């Protein structure tokens, strides 16, 4: 899962962003002959362009029942794109890439996936399926207002909850607006229908964050169709999202404090960082003035405790941004909140189509799969983060139509093929504790690799792109599970960022 704060992040950025995958800079290398080959039409597919992908793609549409129990009832169009293998002697087992969120469009992320999976794309097709409720597949998007609205509006949870309730009412008027039929279980049946339409006996699966839950559910339902799988930043099916986030956010914040305390310069500059943080929490709500990072305009508004927690939560997804949190917290303790707002905005970026979240799909999944199990969670709430995140979801889910989730969904059977489980040691939402547990359940066919100093999403970091390629490209599961991933141990944590002394003295 990659959902820092769904009730107000839209206002900060103009687009709910899920950074399910840390994408590298691998490039497609195709000769003109290969380019021509990639453009060849195939049965059921038409040439198309996918934003961010340098060569032509092939796109298809598959009619599927909205309600699997009513095959002759309302139909939806499942949109998918194939990034054809560049070599003429393509392998028969394509790579299916799963987006995160839940709520992101896989096709909209085509540019990122094409770079991340570039080497695999030489001899294997890359397949992107817009999961139902996202992209062009029965889309469930909400109008959450302008990204340039005052920041205070984005930090107003009741206002955002009201917008989502109004959106729910609008979505239910759509032909495909029965929100009970957007669960991960049903969506993976769509994905397998695409596999069959493409004529692939087996496929490779790659997913990050919520995409790992999708991969695990596909593996559970269709084990014989799975050749190999890579799951990065594991969000298990039985992970109770809002409460688990509290536990993991707290642990990640503790790492931020520890990194400062272990750095002599940071320790000297901010000797009371933990105390400063507690004082900030105790001082909420607070009227403050800050510059809007998007508009540059000075604004005044009220910052609540939940708003402060969100401003700190977002940068922790990226160790590079988290390295500046001691400075930002120190600035806030001195009454200057621009740095905290800037870090949160830097993580989320400017939104845009690739990073847009289908809010209706998101809540249709979480309200069915996670929120009903809040009472069953064994996660210990973070001392600072508490249950505020869970309360936000409960408010939205109170009237949200709830799909049926089979009991077997919450199980993780033994892996049907070689499975690489990846975790970032500094991940504030899907840290190694989740990957470790899932690896044990997957059994002998799974291997867990922890990139100790990485955040949320490690596939695109340095040598990990090569590990991903060699794992899927290996001839046998035994060879794949022995792939050398020791390079992950050498990926460093960014040093603590400290402003010049002259600036700190202002």
SULLINZI-V422536 format. One line per field, one symbol per residue. ss: DSSP state (h for helix, s for strand, l for the rest). psi: psi as a letter, one per 40 degrees, with the letter a starting at -180 (. if undefined). burial: + if it has 16 or more other C-alpha atoms within 10 Angstrom, else -. A space follows every 50 residues. Layout:
ss = ???
psi = ???
burial = ???
This chain:
ss = llllllllhhhhhllllllllllllllllllhhhhhhhlllllllsssll llllllssssssssslllllllllssssssssslllllllllllssssll lllllllllhhhhhhhlllhhhlllsssslllllllllllllllllllll hhhhllhhhhhhhhhhhhhhhlllllllhhhllhhhhhhhhhhhhhhhll llsssssslhhhhhhhhhhhhlhhhsssssssllllllllhhhhhhhhhh hhhhhhhhhhhllhhhhhhlllhhhhhhhhhhlllssssssllllllsss ssslhhhhhhhhhhhlllhhhhllhhhhhhhhhllllhhhhhhhhhhhll llhhhlllhhhhhhhhhhhlhhhhhhlllllllllllhhhhhhhhhhlll llllllhhhhlllllllssssssslllllllhhhhhhhhhhhhhhsssss sllllllllllllhhhhhhhhhhlllhhhhhllllhhhhhllllllllll hhhhll
psi = iggdgeeedddddehhhhgdhhhafiihhhidddddddehiiheiiiihh heheiiihiihhhihdhdegdeahiihhhiihhiididgiiegihhhhia cieihdddedddddddfdddedehihhhhhiheibeggigiiheaieeii ddddegdddddddddddddddeeidfegeeffiddddddddddddddefh diiihhiibddddddddddddfdeehdiihhhghgidehgcddddddddd dddddddddddehddddddgefddddddddddeiihhihihhdddeihii ahhidddddddddddedhddddeedddddddddeehedddddddddddae biddeihgdddddddddddddeedeehehhiidddaedddddddddedeh hhihhidddeigiiheihhhhiihdehedgidddddddddddaeeihhhh gdeibhhedehbedddddddddeididdddeehhfeddeehihiihhhii dddde.
burial = ++++++++++++++++++++++++-+-+-+---++-+++-----++++++ +-++++++++++-++++-------+++++++++++++-----++++++++ ++++++++++++++++++++++++++++++++++++++++++-+--+-++ +++++++--++-+++-++--+----++++++++++++++++++++--+-- -++++++++++++++++++++-+-++++++++++++++++++++++++++ +++-+++-+++----++-++--++-++--++-------++++++------ -++++++++++++++++++++++++++++++++--++++++++++-++++ +--++++++++++++++++++--+------++-+++++++-+++-++--+ +++-+---++++++++++++++++++++++++-+++-++--++-++++++ +++++++++++++++++++++++---+--++-+-+--+--+-+--+++-- ------
